[in-house]
């Protein structure tokens, strides 16, 4: 292996998901929509979610929203598999998961440089892994995921309890995740890249040598200007171009 190849493999590329790789609605809301269509989320689950929200919002707004998954209580992770199968075939998944076309270009470029690619997101990890498989269908690359894990009912076959396991991967938790990944793979963060769209990505962006604010919310845009970070506006999605053009785009990007 050449010295250049070895050097490139010490760089990583860390991508947020919602607003960075995909436009609204969020990946989690796409999944919730699927569950609602199938009547998988009962009225009792919704009542529990609202009750938790009402009792915790004033003293813990973060936990009342991001940490409150009671609408998923006693649902099985196999529903994620069913949702994935309901998407269009892998070869044309861009129609169901409309990635920004520039996001695909960037990921392909990073892989061409020999960089390791990671999705670091507050979205639910099982959903993020579906997204990673969709990306892998467009670009021949292994993409690892660090997302918010759901706790399971003890002794069950992957039945969710409605609570999260560990931290919600946002803010400082994103920074810690990036640091753990860097230590595991021997990555040089000063040579690495990070992409995010909101203030929840600030610490992750600040940890790397190449920080890119994608479609930034107001606070992140202000911080990006102050710190001299690159700012990008990604708008066109792969769902807006033909599948043939998408495959041609990916093929050119990884040459």
C-alpha positions in Angstrom: 0.0 0.0 0.0 1.3 3.4 -0.9 2.1 6.2 1.6 -0.5 8.4 -0.1 -3.2 5.7 0.3 -2.4 5.2 3.9 -2.5 8.9 4.5 -5.9 9.3 2.9 -7.4 6.5 5.1 -6.7 8.6 8.2 -9.4 11.1 7.1 -13.1 10.7 7.8 -16.2 12.4 6.5 -19.1 12.8 9.0 -22.6 13.5 7.7 -25.7 14.6 9.5 -28.9 13.2 7.9 -32.0 15.4 8.1 -31.6 18.6 6.2 -28.1 17.6 5.2 -28.5 14.5 3.1 -32.3 14.6 2.8 -34.8 17.5 2.7 -37.8 17.7 5.0 -39.7 15.7 6.3 -37.2 14.0 8.6 -36.3 10.4 8.2 -38.2 9.6 11.4 -41.3 11.4 10.2 -41.2 9.4 7.0 -41.2 6.2 9.1 -44.0 7.5 11.4 -46.1 8.3 8.3 -45.6 4.7 7.2 -46.7 3.4 10.6 -49.7 5.7 10.7 -50.8 4.5 7.2 -50.7 0.9 8.5 -52.4 1.8 11.8 -49.4 0.5 13.7 -49.4 3.4 16.2 -52.4 3.0 18.4 -54.3 5.8 20.1 -52.9 4.6 23.4 -49.4 5.1 22.1 -50.2 8.6 21.1 -51.8 9.4 24.4 -48.7 8.1 26.2 -46.5 10.3 24.0 -48.6 13.4 24.6 -48.7 12.7 28.4 -44.9 12.5 28.5 -44.6 15.6 26.4 -47.0 17.6 28.7 -45.3 16.5 31.9 -41.7 17.1 30.9 -41.7 19.9 28.3 -41.3 22.9 30.7 -38.4 21.4 32.7 -36.9 19.2 29.9 -38.0 20.3 26.4 -35.2 18.2 24.9 -36.4 15.0 26.6 -40.0 15.9 25.9 -39.4 15.8 22.1 -36.2 14.1 21.0 -36.0 11.6 23.9 -39.7 10.8 23.9 -40.4 7.7 21.7 -43.4 6.3 23.6 -45.4 6.3 20.3 -43.2 3.3 19.4 -43.8 1.4 22.6 -44.2 -2.4 22.1 -43.6 -2.1 18.4 -41.1 -4.5 16.8 -38.0 -3.5 14.9 -39.2 -5.8 12.2 -41.4 -2.9 11.1 -38.3 -1.1 9.9 -37.6 -4.1 7.6 -41.1 -3.9 6.3 -40.8 -0.2 5.7 -37.5 -0.7 3.9 -39.2 -3.3 1.6 -42.0 -0.9 0.9 -39.6 1.6 -0.6 -38.8 1.4 -4.3 -36.3 -1.2 -5.4 -32.8 -0.6 -4.3 -31.6 0.4 -7.7 -34.1 3.4 -7.7 -34.4 4.1 -4.0 -33.7 7.8 -4.8 -37.4 8.1 -5.5 -38.4 7.1 -2.0 -35.4 8.6 -0.1 -34.7 11.7 -2.2 -31.0 12.4 -1.4 -29.6 15.8 -2.3 -27.7 15.1 -5.5 -24.7 17.2 -4.2 -24.7 15.0 -1.1 -24.2 11.9 -3.3 -21.4 13.7 -5.2 -19.7 14.6 -2.0 -19.9 11.1 -0.5 -18.6 9.6 -3.8 -15.7 12.1 -3.8 -14.8 11.1 -0.3 -14.8 7.5 -1.1 -12.6 8.2 -4.2 -10.1 9.9 -1.9 -10.1 6.9 0.4 -11.9 8.6 3.2 -14.1 6.6 5.6 -17.7 7.8 5.5 -20.0 7.9 8.6 -23.6 9.0 9.2 -23.7 10.7 12.6 -27.3 11.7 13.4 -29.9 12.0 16.1 -32.4 10.1 14.0 -33.2 6.5 15.0 -30.3 4.2 14.2 -32.4 1.5 12.5 -33.7 4.1 10.2 -30.3 5.6 9.5 -29.1 2.1 8.6 -31.8 1.9 6.0 -30.6 5.2 4.6 -27.0 3.9 4.6 -28.1 0.9 2.5 -29.9 3.2 0.1 -26.7 5.3 -0.3 -24.7 2.1 -0.8 -27.0 1.2 -3.6 -26.1 4.4 -5.4 -22.4 4.4 -4.5 -20.4 1.2 -4.0 -19.2 2.1 -0.5 -19.5 0.9 3.1 -21.1 3.6 5.1 -21.2 3.3 8.9 -23.9 4.7 11.1 -24.0 6.3 14.6 -27.6 7.2 15.5 -30.0 7.2 18.4 -30.6 3.7 19.6 -34.0 2.5 20.9 -34.2 0.5 24.1 -35.9 -2.9 23.8 -38.1 -4.8 26.2 -35.9 -7.2 28.2 -36.2 -10.8 26.9 -38.1 -9.7 23.8 -37.1 -10.2 20.1 -36.3 -6.5 19.4 -39.5 -5.1 20.7 -39.1 -1.4 21.6 -39.8 -0.1 25.1 -40.5 3.5 24.0 -37.3 4.8 25.6 -34.0 5.6 24.0 -30.9 3.6 24.9 -28.0 5.8 25.8 -27.8 9.4 24.5 -29.8 11.1 21.8 -27.0 11.8 19.3 -27.2 15.5 19.2 -24.9 18.4 20.2 -22.2 17.1 22.6 -23.2 13.5 22.0 -22.3 14.0 18.3 -18.9 15.3 19.3 -18.3 12.3 21.5 -19.5 9.9 18.8 -17.0 11.5 16.3 -14.2 11.3 18.9 -14.9 7.6 19.6 -15.0 6.8 15.9 -11.8 8.7 15.3 -10.1 6.7 18.1 -11.4 3.4 16.8 -10.2 3.9 13.2 -7.1 6.1 13.9 -8.6 9.1 12.1 -6.9 12.5 12.1 -9.8 14.9 12.8 -7.7 17.9 11.6 -7.8 16.3 8.2 -11.4 15.1 8.4 -14.7 16.6 7.1 -18.1 17.2 8.7 -21.4 18.3 7.2 -24.4 19.6 9.2 -27.4 21.9 8.9 -28.2 23.0 12.5 -26.9 24.2 15.8 -27.1 20.6 17.0 -24.1 19.9 14.6 -21.9 22.8 15.8 -19.7 20.7 18.1 -19.2 18.0 15.5 -18.3 20.7 12.9 -15.9 22.4 15.2 -14.1 19.1 15.9 -12.8 18.7 12.3 -10.4 20.5 10.0 -13.0 20.9 7.2 -16.4 22.1 8.3 -19.3 22.5 5.9 -22.6 24.0 6.8 -25.3 22.7 4.5 -28.5 24.6 4.1 -27.7 26.1 7.5 -30.3 27.3 10.0 -29.9 30.9 11.2 -27.7 30.2 14.2 -25.4 27.8 12.3 -25.1 30.2 9.4 -24.1 33.0 11.8 -21.4 30.7 13.4 -20.2 29.5 10.0 -19.6 33.1 8.9 -17.9 33.9 12.2 -15.6 30.9 12.0 -14.9 31.0 8.2 -16.6 27.7 7.5 -17.7 26.7 4.0 -21.5 27.2 3.5 -23.5 25.2 0.8 -27.0 25.4 -0.4 -28.1 21.9 -1.5 -31.6 22.0 -3.1 -31.9 19.7 -6.0 -32.7 16.1 -5.1 -32.0 12.9 -7.0 -35.7 12.3 -7.2 -35.9 15.3 -9.5 -33.6 13.6 -12.1 -34.0 10.3 -13.9 -32.6 7.1 -12.3 -30.4 6.7 -15.4 -28.9 10.2 -14.8 -28.4 9.4 -11.1 -26.5 6.2 -11.9 -24.4 8.1 -14.5 -23.7 10.8 -11.9 -22.6 8.3 -9.3 -20.4 6.5 -11.9 -18.6 9.7 -12.9 -18.1 10.8 -9.3 -16.3 7.6 -8.2 -14.0 7.3 -11.2 
